[in-house]
Amino acid sequence: MKNKEFKENYSKKVNKKPVKEKKKTDKKWVLTISILSFLISLFFSFIGEVIIPNAHIAISIFLIFVFIFLGIIFDMIGVAVTVADISTFNSMATKKVKGAKTGVRLIKNAPKVSSFCNDVIGDVCGIISGSVGVSIAIIISERFDFNLLIVTLLITAFIAAITIGGKALGKSYAINNSNIILYRFVKVISIFTLGR
């Protein structure tokens, strides 16, 4: 059957819904998030490349877990913001609960907040934990005369497994407890934003 025949036979039977006009890409936001990603990545890379090789191996391993944990936490926050119920936070705001107005603003800007938390912080932490893992692999292979390739593969696979498993658990928890997670997050933010 050709396209013309297909359209003639089936296009009449389909109820066409009005097509919503697509929102334009916010170029300012894209530029801001790109620059912010660059700066955060630069900062974390500096820590990973300059401090880690000179630090004790226990501190290096601890820093890997810090980066993984930050990535998981921010991934959970990003998911929670997209799923949270705005009416709950509006109700809290009318009762003047500290941080509720911030929660409403975050929910109203959920795509941007989610992009920042998941894509910027979450992904940068994942990348940096991987590079720190490679630095640790080099240190271990030099100190203990192990094969660098095998040590690197084992460490990066371990980091990937913990990160992916942690994010999978975190996302399902965030979907089911989005309001609580967002409320705890805005309580922390409210310490830094006076009176909101």
Phi and psi in degrees as GROMACS dihedral restraints (atoms count N, CA, C in turn):
[ dihedral_restraints ]
;  ai    aj    ak    al  type     phi  dphi    fc
    3     4     5     6     1   -88.3    20    10
    4     5     6     7     1   164.4    20    10
    6     7     8     9     1   -56.4    20    10
    7     8     9    10     1   -41.6    20    10
    9    10    11    12     1   -63.3    20    10
   10    11    12    13     1   -45.4    20    10
   12    13    14    15     1   -64.1    20    10
   13    14    15    16     1   -40.7    20    10
   15    16    17    18     1   -60.6    20    10
   16    17    18    19     1   -47.3    20    10
   18    19    20    21     1   -62.0    20    10
   19    20    21    22     1   -42.5    20    10
   21    22    23    24     1   -64.9    20    10
   22    23    24    25     1   -39.7    20    10
   24    25    26    27     1   -78.5    20    10
   25    26    27    28     1   -33.9    20    10
   27    28    29    30     1  -115.8    20    10
   28    29    30    31     1   -19.8    20    10
   30    31    32    33     1   -67.8    20    10
   31    32    33    34     1   -28.3    20    10
   33    34    35    36     1   -72.5    20    10
   34    35    36    37     1   -27.5    20    10
   36    37    38    39     1   -84.2    20    10
   37    38    39    40     1   -11.3    20    10
   39    40    41    42     1   -94.9    20    10
   40    41    42    43     1   128.7    20    10
   42    43    44    45     1   -79.1    20    10
   43    44    45    46     1   113.5    20    10
   45    46    47    48     1   -84.7    20    10
   46    47    48    49     1   128.3    20    10
   48    49    50    51     1   -89.2    20    10
   49    50    51    52     1   149.3    20    10
   51    52    53    54     1   -63.7    20    10
   52    53    54    55     1   135.5    20    10
   54    55    56    57     1   -81.1    20    10
   55    56    57    58     1   126.5    20    10
   57    58    59    60     1   -75.3    20    10
   58    59    60    61     1   142.8    20    10
   60    61    62    63     1   -74.7    20    10
   61    62    63    64     1   130.6    20    10
   63    64    65    66     1   -72.6    20    10
   64    65    66    67     1   142.6    20    10
   66    67    68    69     1   -74.7    20    10
   67    68    69    70     1   145.4    20    10
   69    70    71    72     1   -73.7    20    10
   70    71    72    73     1   149.0    20    10
   72    73    74    75     1   -67.8    20    10
   73    74    75    76     1   131.8    20    10
   75    76    77    78     1   -79.6    20    10
   76    77    78    79     1    94.9    20    10
   78    79    80    81     1   -64.0    20    10
   79    80    81    82     1   -34.1    20    10
   81    82    83    84     1   -63.5    20    10
   82    83    84    85     1   -42.4    20    10
   84    85    86    87     1   -64.7    20    10
   85    86    87    88     1   -43.5    20    10
   87    88    89    90     1   -61.0    20    10
   88    89    90    91     1   -43.7    20    10
   90    91    92    93     1   -64.5    20    10
   91    92    93    94     1   -44.9    20    10
   93    94    95    96     1   -61.1    20    10
   94    95    96    97     1   -47.0    20    10
   96    97    98    99     1   -68.2    20    10
   97    98    99   100     1   -33.1    20    10
   99   100   101   102     1   -68.2    20    10
  100   101   102   103     1   -44.5    20    10
  102   103   104   105     1   -65.3    20    10
  103   104   105   106     1   -43.0    20    10
  105   106   107   108     1   -62.2    20    10
  106   107   108   109     1   -41.2    20    10
  108   109   110   111     1   -60.4    20    10
  109   110   111   112     1   -44.0    20    10
  111   112   113   114     1   -60.6    20    10
  112   113   114   115     1   -46.9    20    10
  114   115   116   117     1   -67.3    20    10
  115   116   117   118     1   -43.2    20    10
  117   118   119   120     1   -65.6    20    10
  118   119   120   121     1   -42.8    20    10
  120   121   122   123     1   -63.6    20    10
  121   122   123   124     1   -40.1    20    10
  123   124   125   126     1   -61.6    20    10
  124   125   126   127     1   -44.5    20    10
  126   127   128   129     1   -63.1    20    10
  127   128   129   130     1   -49.9    20    10
  129   130   131   132     1   -67.0    20    10
  130   131   132   133     1   -35.2    20    10
  132   133   134   135     1   -65.4    20    10
  133   134   135   136     1   -38.1    20    10
  135   136   137   138     1   -59.4    20    10
  136   137   138   139     1   -45.9    20    10
  138   139   140   141     1   -61.2    20    10
  139   140   141   142     1   -44.6    20    10
  141   142   143   144     1   -67.4    20    10
  142   143   144   145     1   -36.3    20    10
  144   145   146   147     1   -94.7    20    10
  145   146   147   148     1   -28.4    20    10
  147   148   149   150     1   -99.1    20    10
  148   149   150   151     1   -44.5    20    10
  150   151   152   153     1   -82.6    20    10
  151   152   153   154     1   -42.6    20    10
  153   154   155   156     1   -60.1    20    10
  154   155   156   157     1   -49.8    20    10
  156   157   158   159     1   -60.4    20    10
  157   158   159   160     1   -24.7    20    10
  159   160   161   162     1   -97.2    20    10
  160   161   162   163     1    -4.9    20    10
  162   163   164   165     1   -90.9    20    10
  163   164   165   166     1   162.5    20    10
  165   166   167   168     1   -64.3    20    10
  166   167   168   169     1   147.8    20    10
  168   169   170   171     1   -60.7    20    10
  169   170   171   172     1   -33.0    20    10
  171   172   173   174     1   -65.6    20    10
  172   173   174   175     1   -39.4    20    10
  174   175   176   177     1   -66.6    20    10
  175   176   177   178     1   -40.3    20    10
  177   178   179   180     1   -61.8    20    10
  178   179   180   181     1   -44.3    20    10
  180   181   182   183     1   -65.3    20    10
  181   182   183   184     1   -40.7    20    10
  183   184   185   186     1   -59.5    20    10
  184   185   186   187     1   -42.7    20    10
  186   187   188   189     1   -64.4    20    10
  187   188   189   190     1   -34.7    20    10
  189   190   191   192     1   -60.6    20    10
  190   191   192   193     1   -46.6    20    10
  192   193   194   195     1   -65.7    20    10
  193   194   195   196     1   -32.7    20    10
  195   196   197   198     1   -63.9    20    10
  196   197   198   199     1   -46.5    20    10
  198   199   200   201     1   -62.9    20    10
  199   200   201   202     1   -43.2    20    10
  201   202   203   204     1   -62.8    20    10
  202   203   204   205     1   -45.8    20    10
  204   205   206   207     1   -61.7    20    10
  205   206   207   208     1   -44.0    20    10
  207   208   209   210     1   -60.2    20    10
  208   209   210   211     1   -43.2    20    10
  210   211   212   213     1   -60.6    20    10
  211   212   213   214     1   -42.9    20    10
  213   214   215   216     1   -67.1    20    10
  214   215   216   217     1   -45.5    20    10
  216   217   218   219     1   -61.4    20    10
  217   218   219   220     1   -47.5    20    10
  219   220   221   222     1   -69.2    20    10
  220   221   222   223     1   -30.3    20    10
  222   223   224   225     1   -64.4    20    10
  223   224   225   226     1   -41.6    20    10
  225   226   227   228     1   -63.6    20    10
  226   227   228   229     1   -41.6    20    10
  228   229   230   231     1   -63.8    20    10
  229   230   231   232     1   -43.4    20    10
  231   232   233   234     1   -60.1    20    10
  232   233   234   235     1   -41.2    20    10
  234   235   236   237     1   -69.7    20    10
  235   236   237   238     1   -44.0    20    10
  237   238   239   240     1   -59.2    20    10
  238   239   240   241     1   -40.8    20    10
  240   241   242   243     1   -64.1    20    10
  241   242   243   244     1   -38.2    20    10
  243   244   245   246     1   -73.6    20    10
  244   245   246   247     1   -23.2    20    10
  246   247   248   249     1  -102.4    20    10
  247   248   249   250     1   -19.1    20    10
  249   250   251   252     1   -59.6    20    10
  250   251   252   253     1   151.7    20    10
  252   253   254   255     1   -91.7    20    10
  253   254   255   256     1   114.9    20    10
  255   256   257   258     1   -65.7    20    10
  256   257   258   259     1   -29.6    20    10
  258   259   260   261     1   -65.0    20    10
  259   260   261   262     1   -32.8    20    10
  261   262   263   264     1   -62.7    20    10
  262   263   264   265     1   -44.0    20    10
  264   265   266   267     1   -75.9    20    10
  265   266   267   268     1   -30.7    20    10
  267   268   269   270     1   -63.8    20    10
  268   269   270   271     1   -41.9    20    10
  270   271   272   273     1   -62.8    20    10
  271   272   273   274     1   -43.2    20    10
  273   274   275   276     1   -64.2    20    10
  274   275   276   277     1   -37.2    20    10
  276   277   278   279     1   -66.1    20    10
  277   278   279   280     1   -38.1    20    10
  279   280   281   282     1   -67.3    20    10
  280   281   282   283     1   -25.5    20    10
  282   283   284   285     1   -91.6    20    10
  283   284   285   286     1     8.1    20    10
  285   286   287   288     1    57.6    20    10
  286   287   288   289     1    40.0    20    10
  288   289   290   291     1   -74.2    20    10
  289   290   291   292     1   130.4    20    10
  291   292   293   294     1   -60.6    20    10
  292   293   294   295     1   128.9    20    10
  294   295   296   297     1    92.3    20    10
  295   296   297   298     1   -10.3    20    10
  297   298   299   300     1   -65.4    20    10
  298   299   300   301     1   -40.4    20    10
  300   301   302   303     1   -63.5    20    10
  301   302   303   304     1   -37.6    20    10
  303   304   305   306     1   -64.1    20    10
  304   305   306   307     1   -40.0    20    10
  306   307   308   309     1   -61.0    20    10
  307   308   309   310     1   -41.7    20    10
  309   310   311   312     1   -62.7    20    10
  310   311   312   313     1   -44.7    20    10
  312   313   314   315     1   -62.7    20    10
  313   314   315   316     1   -40.5    20    10
  315   316   317   318     1   -64.4    20    10
  316   317   318   319     1   -42.3    20    10
  318   319   320   321     1   -65.8    20    10
  319   320   321   322     1   -40.1    20    10
  321   322   323   324     1   -65.6    20    10
  322   323   324   325     1   -25.9    20    10
  324   325   326   327     1  -109.5    20    10
  325   326   327   328     1    32.5    20    10
  327   328   329   330     1   -52.7    20    10
  328   329   330   331     1   -42.7    20    10
  330   331   332   333     1   -60.5    20    10
  331   332   333   334     1   -40.9    20    10
  333   334   335   336     1   -71.6    20    10
  334   335   336   337     1   -42.6    20    10
  336   337   338   339     1   -64.0    20    10
  337   338   339   340     1   -44.2    20    10
  339   340   341   342     1   -63.1    20    10
  340   341   342   343     1   -42.2    20    10
  342   343   344   345     1   -61.4    20    10
  343   344   345   346     1   -43.6    20    10
  345   346   347   348     1   -64.8    20    10
  346   347   348   349     1   -49.6    20    10
  348   349   350   351     1   -68.2    20    10
  349   350   351   352     1   -49.2    20    10
  351   352   353   354     1   -77.9    20    10
  352   353   354   355     1   -49.0    20    10
  354   355   356   357     1   -84.8    20    10
  355   356   357   358     1   -40.2    20    10
  357   358   359   360     1   -82.9    20    10
  358   359   360   361     1   -67.6    20    10
  360   361   362   363     1   -67.5    20    10
  361   362   363   364     1   -50.1    20    10
  363   364   365   366     1   -59.6    20    10
  364   365   366   367     1   -48.7    20    10
  366   367   368   369     1   -72.3    20    10
  367   368   369   370     1   -38.3    20    10
  369   370   371   372     1   -63.1    20    10
  370   371   372   373     1   -42.4    20    10
  372   373   374   375     1   -61.7    20    10
  373   374   375   376     1   -38.7    20    10
  375   376   377   378     1   -63.7    20    10
  376   377   378   379     1   -43.8    20    10
  378   379   380   381     1   -66.0    20    10
  379   380   381   382     1   -44.6    20    10
  381   382   383   384     1   -67.4    20    10
  382   383   384   385     1   -39.3    20    10
  384   385   386   387     1   -62.4    20    10
  385   386   387   388     1   -35.0    20    10
  387   388   389   390     1   -65.7    20    10
  388   389   390   391     1   -43.0    20    10
  390   391   392   393     1   -69.9    20    10
  391   392   393   394     1   -34.6    20    10
  393   394   395   396     1   -66.0    20    10
  394   395   396   397     1   -37.4    20    10
  396   397   398   399     1   -60.6    20    10
  397   398   399   400     1   -39.4    20    10
  399   400   401   402     1   -65.8    20    10
  400   401   402   403     1   -40.7    20    10
  402   403   404   405     1   -60.8    20    10
  403   404   405   406     1   -42.1    20    10
  405   406   407   408     1   -66.2    20    10
  406   407   408   409     1   -38.6    20    10
  408   409   410   411     1   -60.6    20    10
  409   410   411   412     1   -40.7    20    10
  411   412   413   414     1   -64.5    20    10
  412   413   414   415     1   -44.6    20    10
  414   415   416   417     1   -61.1    20    10
  415   416   417   418     1   -46.7    20    10
  417   418   419   420     1   -63.8    20    10
  418   419   420   421     1   -43.9    20    10
  420   421   422   423     1   -67.2    20    10
  421   422   423   424     1   -33.3    20    10
  423   424   425   426     1   -74.9    20    10
  424   425   426   427     1   -41.5    20    10
  426   427   428   429     1   -72.1    20    10
  427   428   429   430     1   -38.6    20    10
  429   430   431   432     1  -110.0    20    10
  430   431   432   433     1     5.4    20    10
  432   433   434   435     1    56.7    20    10
  433   434   435   436     1    45.4    20    10
  435   436   437   438     1   -95.0    20    10
  436   437   438   439     1   161.7    20    10
  438   439   440   441     1   -67.8    20    10
  439   440   441   442     1   121.2    20    10
  441   442   443   444     1   -60.3    20    10
  442   443   444   445     1   -42.2    20    10
  444   445   446   447     1   -61.3    20    10
  445   446   447   448     1   -47.0    20    10
  447   448   449   450     1   -65.3    20    10
  448   449   450   451     1   -44.7    20    10
  450   451   452   453     1   -63.2    20    10
  451   452   453   454     1   -43.5    20    10
  453   454   455   456     1   -62.1    20    10
  454   455   456   457     1   -45.6    20    10
  456   457   458   459     1   -60.8    20    10
  457   458   459   460     1   -44.9    20    10
  459   460   461   462     1   -64.8    20    10
  460   461   462   463     1   -44.6    20    10
  462   463   464   465     1   -68.0    20    10
  463   464   465   466     1   -45.9    20    10
  465   466   467   468     1   -66.8    20    10
  466   467   468   469     1   -35.6    20    10
  468   469   470   471     1   -65.7    20    10
  469   470   471   472     1   -40.2    20    10
  471   472   473   474     1   -63.0    20    10
  472   473   474   475     1   -45.2    20    10
  474   475   476   477     1   -62.8    20    10
  475   476   477   478     1   -44.4    20    10
  477   478   479   480     1   -62.0    20    10
  478   479   480   481     1   -42.9    20    10
  480   481   482   483     1   -63.6    20    10
  481   482   483   484     1   -44.7    20    10
  483   484   485   486     1   -66.1    20    10
  484   485   486   487     1   -43.3    20    10
  486   487   488   489     1   -63.9    20    10
  487   488   489   490     1   -49.9    20    10
  489   490   491   492     1   -66.4    20    10
  490   491   492   493     1   -44.2    20    10
  492   493   494   495     1   -63.1    20    10
  493   494   495   496     1   -43.2    20    10
  495   496   497   498     1   -64.2    20    10
  496   497   498   499     1   -41.6    20    10
  498   499   500   501     1   -68.3    20    10
  499   500   501   502     1   -35.6    20    10
  501   502   503   504     1   -64.4    20    10
  502   503   504   505     1   -45.7    20    10
  504   505   506   507     1   -64.1    20    10
  505   506   507   508     1   -44.0    20    10
  507   508   509   510     1   -62.9    20    10
  508   509   510   511     1   -40.5    20    10
  510   511   512   513     1   -66.0    20    10
  511   512   513   514     1   -44.3    20    10
  513   514   515   516     1   -66.1    20    10
  514   515   516   517     1   -37.3    20    10
  516   517   518   519     1   -64.6    20    10
  517   518   519   520     1   -42.0    20    10
  519   520   521   522     1   -65.7    20    10
  520   521   522   523     1   -37.0    20    10
  522   523   524   525     1   -64.3    20    10
  523   524   525   526     1   -41.3    20    10
  525   526   527   528     1   -81.7    20    10
  526   527   528   529     1   -18.1    20    10
  528   529   530   531     1  -131.3    20    10
  529   530   531   532     1    37.0    20    10
  531   532   533   534     1   -61.0    20    10
  532   533   534   535     1   -43.4    20    10
  534   535   536   537     1   -64.6    20    10
  535   536   537   538     1   -41.2    20    10
  537   538   539   540     1   -66.0    20    10
  538   539   540   541     1   -45.1    20    10
  540   541   542   543     1   -62.4    20    10
  541   542   543   544     1   -46.1    20    10
  543   544   545   546     1   -64.3    20    10
  544   545   546   547     1   -40.1    20    10
  546   547   548   549     1   -62.1    20    10
  547   548   549   550     1   -43.9    20    10
  549   550   551   552     1   -64.0    20    10
  550   551   552   553     1   -39.0    20    10
  552   553   554   555     1   -65.1    20    10
  553   554   555   556     1   -44.0    20    10
  555   556   557   558     1   -70.3    20    10
  556   557   558   559     1   -26.4    20    10
  558   559   560   561     1   -64.2    20    10
  559   560   561   562     1   -40.6    20    10
  561   562   563   564     1   -67.8    20    10
  562   563   564   565     1   -43.5    20    10
  564   565   566   567     1   -62.5    20    10
  565   566   567   568     1   -37.3    20    10
  567   568   569   570     1   -63.9    20    10
  568   569   570   571     1   -20.2    20    10
  570   571   572   573     1   -63.5    20    10
  571   572   573   574     1   -35.5    20    10
  573   574   575   576     1   -94.0    20    10
  574   575   576   577     1   -17.2    20    10
  576   577   578   579     1  -111.5    20    10
  577   578   579   580     1   111.2    20    10
  579   580   581   582     1   -62.8    20    10
  580   581   582   583     1   125.6    20    10
  582   583   584   585     1    67.6    20    10
  583   584   585   586     1    17.3    20    10
